[in-house]
Amino acid sequence: MAFLPHAVHQRYQYRKAISTRPYNARGKNLDRCEACLLAKTYCTCDERQMLDSNLSFLLIMYDDEVLKPSNSGRLIADMIPDTHAFIWNRTLTNNKMLKLLETDEYQPYLVFPSEYAMPGQSVVRDTHLPQHIQQHQKRPLFVLLDGSWREAIKMFNKSTYLHHLPILSFAPDAAARYGLRKGSRDFQLGTAEVASLVLSAAGEERNANSLSAWFSLFIESSLYSRSRKSTQDLTPLDTLKQAFRDSLATMK
């Protein structure tokens, strides 16, 4: 399959180019695919497929987050065509990102816990999202703060341009199954998991299932890449690949 770079790939190449030293991720000696950052032996790029979605996403990524092989934000850009990505800077805000948030084409929502809302900042519950989208009659743009939980809070607190956006708030009833860098709070999910919740709340259930299956495949491939699983039996990996293909087949 031809490699078609998306917004996160572009940010990855930019961040790598300006780095003064290599990013030493766990498994730094692996021969990795430049697109999915998995070991080439377990690369999933041939499975990748864009979805037909009426939603848009904006990833605001904390500094070196885009360099981490464990980052799941790239999975959103793998599948949702209208996905944007920018690297966060505390003092120098990207003008293109600001224009994206201010354009009349989009209705932006910051996906974040409601308990952190600033005074006067409106909150949209996930169960009310379809009505809110219909009311505004604009393409919804969901803003995700991509980093650790501590980094996400820092980005929110120090980015005043986020404080007027309506907050889309979830209260998941299950802990994250994101096994690579699990957060310290029960509601903290991997970025791709949050996007799956958004897709489901907006009525795109099949897209949500496909992204969730893509996320599961990513986790399994990552575990194989990092030698946490025996390379003798690839059955779990093959099973998840088939599950992902099946999720796409239901959409045809």
Buried (B, 14 or more C-beta within 10 A) or exposed (E): EEEEEBBBBEBBEEBBEEEEEEEEBEBEEBEBBBBBBBBEEBBBBEBBBEBEBEBBBBBBBBBBBBBBBBBBBBBBBBBBEBBBBBBBEEEEBEEEBEEBBEEEEBBBBBBBBBEBBEEEBEBBBBEEBEEBBEEEEEBBBBBBBBBBBEBBBBBBEEBEEBBEBBBBBBEBEEEBEBEBBBBEEEBBBBBBBBBBBBBBBBEBEBBBBBBBBBBBBBBBBBBBBBEEBEEEEBEEBEEBBEBBBEBBEEEE
